[in-house]
Amino acid sequence: MRVLNGMKTHFPKLLLAGIGVLVIISALGGAIADRLFVIRPLDQFFPRNMIAPFNKNSGSGGQPQVLSQEGVVENIADQASKSVVTITIAAQQQRVQTFFLDPFGTFGLPNQNIQQPPTNQDIGTGFVVDGSGLIATNKHVVGDTNGKYKIVTSDEKEYDVQKIYRDPVNDLAILKVDQRLQPLELGDSTNLKVGQFVVAIGTALGQFRHTVTTGVISGLGRGIQAGDPFSSFAERLDNVIQTDAAINPGNSGGPLLNSSGQVIGINVAVAASAQNIGFAIPINVLKDTLNNFNSTGQFDRPFFGVRYRLLPRETALLNDVPEGAYVVEVIAGSSAADAGISPGDILMKFDGKLIKDQTSGLANLVWNKKIGDIVDVELWRNKETKTISVKLKAAQ
């Protein structure tokens, strides 16, 4: 009786425990069945986005794959780096002077100067745009027309640059090497959005090859004055992409990629007085350049030949001058120089179009012309308005 009485006492508890176990087993079995047979009602208890689908090609033994930004960056870095190159120039090292003590303990007896052999110095980045060996970069990276350049691939192979084609209008250049290389896919910069995820790859600071940084597009349609702070060179770049992906000296000419690994921009400049403000030329500019190059074998667009600064309305009113492009420098032998345009002139109209109304400034107006075209340029000089005819020609 004690045993029976004990069984009667604990039977309800055992029954409840057994029911609980059955419920748990049923729930787990239902979840598994849901995944196998797509039973929709269970979604409210076991959301499908908790488990990524099986990827037969993942190489992970059919385990569920979790997609993340980290994985995207890893894939882009792995694939794109094969097509990103470091650009080097043969540079002469400085003379090395050694000193030693003389018998009387005084310093300053120099040994003979030792001339070191030239070494390759990393100066910028480029990326392959055609399998035949065409590489895109910035014009300022290969600005030394007497320099001897090489490219270094991700597997540390070096190839001599056989020829350089410099775009006279944009800060772009095409390098040719005698080697078949894997090109990057070029995207479309027409419909970029602020906040869009981007990846930059390049030789940061001219030392750290294939540095990968990430960020977003911070702004579009920017106009900047890019140049070397140690010289008087400056160039107006319009309609560029602003990004907070870390871009440093040495990144110039490298690709700015979207989350699909397509190139949407060419890294060109960084704001010296700020952090995480870099700029890239939209890839469609390069695509137009390549189309022109592929059809003619050269960059045969006209070269106007001025460096200028756009005067905003407030500045023009304050100085009692018209709005337009203030000419900072005129390149000797250029179309503008031949026509008599001088530093200090304010260009107001180009071929009848107001320069102040152009989102890309003067550059876009020249872009749409051909070599040999004659255009009227309306300018302001010495408080007078003049119109000068300019015959457009190629860069010298």
Buried (B, 14 or more C-beta within 10 A) or exposed (E): EEEEEEEEEEEEEEEEEEEEEEEEEEEEEBBEEBBEEEEEEBEEEBEEEEEBEEEEEEEEEEEEBEEEEEEBBEEBBEBBBBBBBBBBBEBEEEEEEEEEEEEEEEEEEEEEEEEEEEEBEBBBBBBBBBEEBBBBBBBBBBBEEEBEBBBBBBEEEEBEBEEBBBBBBBBBBBBBBEBEBEBBEBBEBEEBEEEBBBBBBBBBEBEBBBBBBBBBBBEBEBBBBBBEEEEEEBBBBBBBBBBBBBBBBBBBBBBBBBBEBBBBBBBBBBBEEEEBBBBBBBBBBBBBBBEBBEEEEEBBBBBBBBBBBBBEEEEBEEEEBBBBBBBBBBBEEBBBBBBBBEEEBBBBBBBEBBBBEBEBBBBBBBBEBEBEBEBEBBBBBEEEEEEBEBEBBBBE
